[in-house]
Amino acid sequence: MTTPIDSAARRGIALALILGCQLMMVLDTSIITTALPHVQREFGFSEAGLSWVQNAYVLAFGGLLLLGARAGDLLGRRRVFVAGVALFTLASLGAGLALNAEWLVLARVAQGLAASLAIPSTLALLVANYPDPAGRTRAIALYSAVIGAGGSVGIVIGGVFTDLLSWRWGLLINVPLGIAIVALAFRFLPETERRTGVFDLPGALTSTIGMSSLVFGFIGAAESGWADPVTVVSFVLAAVLLVAFVVVERRAAQPITPLRLFANLERSGAYAGRVLIVGATFSTFYFLSQYLQGVLGLSALATGFAYVPITGMFFAMVYVVRPLLNRLGRPALLIASLVVALAGMTWLTRVDAHSSYFPDVLLPLLVLGVGQGIAIILMTQSGVAGVEADDAGAASGLVNVAHQLGGSLGIAILTIVFTAHTNRAEGFRATFTGAAIFYVIAIALAVAMFLGTRAATRTRPAQPAAVAAK
């Protein structure tokens, strides 16, 4: 005889499944990071070509997220969530068994496609699972911490597997996790109401191919130069398709990206700011792993554990955000957190061939973890601020699109910076300087965003008392 599970326990299990899926797929953006030198030697990737091991995943992930969000709205979010996790499990098996570079990259594309189906439903299912504001705020804080810390956790796990077993196990570990999530999802995750409508395929194709062309152009510039015909064509194609995407979305009866979501200045700023800070942090993890192994001579295992302090800092910020938010307010806290992150990144630019992990890397990572950990939580909250229930899937999809786009663009842009230096130690310093510039722009954007929001609030006509009371 089975014991009934009360509603609080069911919510807890549902939250664990949602966070488990989010963690598994965020981990996959970084779990192979520690293994990149090993993958490069085994499959013969060039310096610029190696970035496709990451970008093949994040581009398919980010490019199709909006279509995945729409699929959840039309077909039911639990159904699409389960389909995505199942496909991700199979693709992870394929990636872990890859025999050559092409196989690995194609499997990473399949993983990204699967993640684009599952991830948009996670935040929407979380919001539906916690209708009360206090519970929802705590759940979103945990969700944000998983996103923020997932990258560094993946590097730690990847380092352990690479050194003790094989880099392939960092991908194969998804198989049992995915099976467990699929098995429990139908029992503990509620299905959402299916809505009638159509898929916006023109919008999905123009956005996906446009963003992919943009990243391909940056990687092409790193390999062949800015004047290379393929590079130029990639940038031109990206510009044409991204403009076409906006035109398509304005005219579509049921767009995958309702442009009204950008009418709110706070949300728009959160999406753009997320691209910048994730671009800075994700690319830092990507290049720092290679610096620790290639310049400081750390093993893959030691490199993985080198990220433990920043991982702990990300999770610790979950418990300090709320009291700081009550004391300072969101604008001041966001700007302060970005300034702290900038200080940590600027400190990291001082590393060279004679640096050591302590204090030259560890202390800057701790400072960066404080600032980035708080900022990512606040930007997640702002990304879904004031969203109507009908737009919940699209808004959560845009949060994740910004996250993945930031990661792929950050690596692509800073790969150009890195390959411009023949001395690897100087190249790493230059990339960290570029990441610091991302934070400078993010701070300027945050200031402008909240000044604009305040000005709009002051000029907005006051509502009649009868209307306001409704």
N, C-alpha and C positions, 0 to 999 in steps of 0.2 A: 504494500500500500504506500503510495507516494504522499509526502507531506505537502499541503498547499503552500504556495509561495505568496506572501503578502505583497501589496502594491508597491511598498517602498523597496522591497527586495527585487521585485521585477524591474523597477526603474533603475536600481543599481546594476543589475545584470545587463539591462539594455544599454546603459551608459558605458559599461565595460566593453560590450561588443562594438559600440560606435567608436570609442577611443582606441580599441584594439585594431580596428580596420584603419583608422586614421594613422595610428602609429606605424602599422605595417607598411603602409604605402608611402608615408613620409620617410621612414627608415630607408626605403629602397632608393630614394634620391641620393643617399649618402653612404649606405652600407658598403658599397663597392669603392668608396673614395680611398680608404686605407690600402686597398688592394691594387690601385691603379698602376703603380710601378711593376707589379707582378703581371697584371693583365697586358701591359705594354710590351714587356719582354716576351710573353707567351705568344701574343698574336701579332707583334710587329707594328703597332700603331705609331704614327708620327706624333710630335708634341701637340700639334693642333688637332690631328685626327683623333687623339685620345679623348678629347672633349665630347665626341659623339657618344661615348659610352654613357655619359650623363645626359647629354642633350637629347639623344634619341628618346629617352624616357620622359624627360620633363616637357619636351615639345609636344609629344603625342598626348601627354597628360593635360597640359595647360591648353593646348589647342582645341581639344574635344570636350573640355569640361562643360562648356556652355550647352553643347548638345546633350551631354549626359544629364545635366540639370533638367533640361526640357523633357528628356525621356522619363525621368523620375516623376515629373508632373503628370505626364500623360498615361504612363503605364503603372504607376504606383511606386513609391520610393523604396519600399522594402524589396519589391520584386527586382528592381533595377540594382539595388544595393547587393543583393545575393548574386545576381548574374555577374556583376563586376568583380566581386570577391572570388567567385568560381573561376572566371577567366584569368584573373590575376594569379591564382594558384597554379593553373596550368602553364601560364607564360613564365612564371618563376622557375618551374621545373625545366622548361626549355632553356632558359638562360643559364641555369646551373649546369646543364649538360652540353653547353655550346662547344663546338669543335673548331670554330674559326671566328675571325672578327665579324664577318658578315652575319653569321648565325647569331652571335651575341647581340649585335646592334638591332637586328630584326626582332629578337625576343624582347629586348628592352622597349621597342616600339609597342609590341603587344601588351607589355606590362603597363605602359602609359595609357593605352586605349582602355584597358580594364579599369585602371584607377580613375579615369575620367568618367566612367559609369558609376562607380561606387562612391567616390568622395563627395560629389554634390549632394547626395542624399544624407550624408552623415550629419551635417549641421542642421538640415531641415528636420531629420528624425529627432535630433537632440532637442530642438526648440519645441517640437510636438510632445516630447516626453516630459518636459518640464514647463507646464503652463504658468506656474507661479514665478514672479519676477526674481525673488531671492534665490530660489533653486536654480533658475535658468542662469543667473549671473555666476553662481559657483560652477555650474557645469561648463559654461563658456570659458571661464578662467582655466579649468582643467583642459578643455579642448585646445585652447590657445597654447597652454604650456606643452602639450604633446606636440603641437606643430613646431613650437620654438625649439624644444629640446630634442625632438625626434632626429634632426640632422646630426647632432653631436652624439646621440645614443647610437645611431647607425654606424658612425665612424668607430666607436668603441667596440661594438659587436663585430664589425668587419675586421678590425685589427686582431681580435681574439681568434676568429676563424682562420684568417689568412696565415697567421703564425703557427697555430697549433694543428690545423687541419688543411684547409684549402680555401682560397677566396670564393670558390663555388658554393661553399656551405652558407655564405652570407646571403645567397639567393635561394638556396634550397630550404632554408629555415622557414620560408613563407609557406611551404606546402602544408605542414601539419597545422600551422596557425590558421591558414585559410580554411582548411577542412573543418576545424573547430568552430569558426565563426559562422560558416554556412550551416552547420548542423544545429546551432543554437538560435540563429536569427529568426527562423519561422515561428519559434515558440515565444520568444521574448520581445521581438520588435513588432510594433503594431503596423499594419498596412495603412497607407494613406489613401484617401479617396482619389480615384482615377478621374481625370478631367478629359473632356473631349477637345480635340484640336489636331494640329498637323505639326510635323517636324520642319523646322526652318533649315533645310539642307543648304540653300545658297548662303545663308549667314554662317553656317558651320564651316562650309568649304572655304569661303573667302577669309574668314578669321584664322582658320588653322593653317592654310597654305601661306597666307600673308605673314603670320608670325614666324612660321618655319623659314620662309624666304629671308626674313630679316635676320634671324640668327645665322642662317647659312651664309649670308653676306658677310657678317662679322668674322665667322670662322674662315671664310674664303680670303678675307683681307689679311688674316693672320698667316695663312699659308702661302698666298700668291700675291699679296699686295692690293692696295685700293684700286689700282688701274686695271687689274685683271678683268677681262670681259665677263667672265662668269660672276665675279663679285659685283660688278656694276649692274648686270642684268638682275641679280638677286635683289639688290636694293630697289631698283625700279619696279620690279614685280611686287615687292612687298608694299611699296607706296601705293601702287595702283589697287591692289587687292584690299588693303586696309581702308582706303577711301571708299571702295566699292562696298565693303562690309557696312560702313556707316550708312551709305545710301540704301542698301538692302534692308537694314534694320529700321530705318525711318519709314519705309514703305510696306514692310511685312505686316500682315494682319496679326500674326502671333510670333513675334521675333524671339530668338533665343536670348537676346540681350535687350530687354526693354530700356530704351535710352532714358526713360524717366528716372531710372535708378541714379543717373549721373546729375539729375537736377538738384539733388541734395549735396551741398558743398562739402559737408563733413564726410559723406560716403565717398565722393569723388577723390577727395584728398587722401582718404585712407587707402583707396586702391592704388593710387600713384605712389604714395609713401611706402606701401608694402613692396612694390616693385623695387624701389631703391634700397630699402634696408635688407630685404631678402637677397637682392643681387649682391650687396656688400658682404653679408655673412656667408652665404652659400659659396661664393667664389673664394672667400677667405679659407673656409674649410677645405675646399678643393685644392688650393695651392699650398696651404699650410701643411697638409698631409705629405705632399711631395717635398716640401722644405725640410720637414722633420726627418724624413727618411733619406733624401738625396743630399742634404747639406750637413745636418747634424748627425746623421748616421744612426738614427734610432731604428729599431726593428718595427715591423708592422704591429706587433703586440704592444710595444711601448708607445707607439704613435696613437693607437686606439685609446690606451689609458691616459694619454696626455690630454684627452678631451673630457675626462671625467669631471674635473672641476667646473668647467663651463656648463656641462650638463646639469650638475647639481645646482648651479646658480640659476639656470633657466627655471627649474622646478621650484626653487625657493621663492622666486618672484611671484608665484601664484598667491602666496600667503601675505605678501606685503602690498600688493596692488590695491586691494580694497581699502585698507586704512589710509594709504597715501592718497587715493582717489577722493576719499571723503574730506581729507585735509586740504589738498591742493586744487582739486578739480581737474578734469580731463585735459584741457589745453596746457596748463602749466606742467602737469605731470608728463605728458607726452613730449613736450619740448625738452624738459629736463632729462628725461630718459635718453633721448636722442643725443643730447650733449654728452652724457656719460658714455654712451656707446662710441661717439666720435673720439672721446679722450682715450678709450681703450684701443681703438683702431689706430689712432695716431701714435700711440706708444708702441704698437706692434711694428710700425714702419721702421723702427730703429734696429731691427734684427739684421745680422750679417753672417758671414761665414764663421765668425769667431764667437757667436752668441751661444748661450746655453738655455736649456729648457727653463730652469729657474735661475734668475727671475725674469729673463728677457721675453719668454713666451707665456709662462704661467700667469704672471700678474696682469699683463694686458688682457688675457683671456677672461680673467675674473671680472675685470672692470667692464669689458665688452658684454659679458653674460648678464650683468645687472641691467645695463641700459637696453640691450636687445630684448631681454626677457620681459621687461615692463612694456616696451614699445609694441611688441607683437601682440600682447594681450589687448592693449588699448586699441590698436588698429583693427583687430578682429571685431571688437565691440562696435567701433565706428562703421565698419564695413556693412553691418546689418542694422544700423540705427534707423529707427522709424520706418522699417520695411513692412508693407502690408503682407498678409498671409499668402496672397496669390503670387507675390514676388519673392517669397522666402527661398525657393530653390535657385532662382536666377541670382539673387544677391549672394547666397553662400557659394554658388559657382564662381561668381566674380572674385570673391575673396581668394579662392583657391587658384583661379586663373592668374591673378596678380602675383600670388606666391610662386607658382611655377614659371611664369614668364620672367619674374625677377631673377630666379635661379639660372635660367638658360641664358638670358641676356647678360647677366653679370659675368658668367664664365666666358661667354663669347667675346665680350668687350675686353675683359682683362686678359684673355689669352693673347690678344693683339699686343697689349702692353708687355706681357711676359716674353713673347717671342721676339720683341724688338731689342732685347738685351742678350748678348752672347754670354755674359757672365750670369750663371743661374742665381747666385746669391743676390746680385743687383736686380735681376728680374723679379724675384720674390718681393724685394722691398718696394719696387715700383708698383707691383700689383696691389700691395697693401695700401700704398698711397692712393691708388685709384679707388679702392674701396672706401677709404676715408673721405674722398671727395663725394661719393654717393651719399654719405651721411650729412655732409655739409648741405647738399641740395635738399635732402629730406627735412633738415631743420628749417631751411628757408620756406619750404612748402608748408610745413606744419604751422609756422607763424602766419603765412599768408592765408592759409585755410581758416584758422580761427579768427583772424582779424576780419576776413570776409564774412564769416558766419555771424560775428557780433554786429557788423554793420548791417547785414540783411535783417537781423532780428530787430534792430533799432528802427529801421525804416518800414518794417512790416506794419500795415494798419492794424490797430487794435480790434479784436472781435467784439461785437455787441455782447452784453452780459448774458442775454438769453441764449445766444449761440454757444458762448464759452461754457455755459453751465451744462450743456447737453453732453 
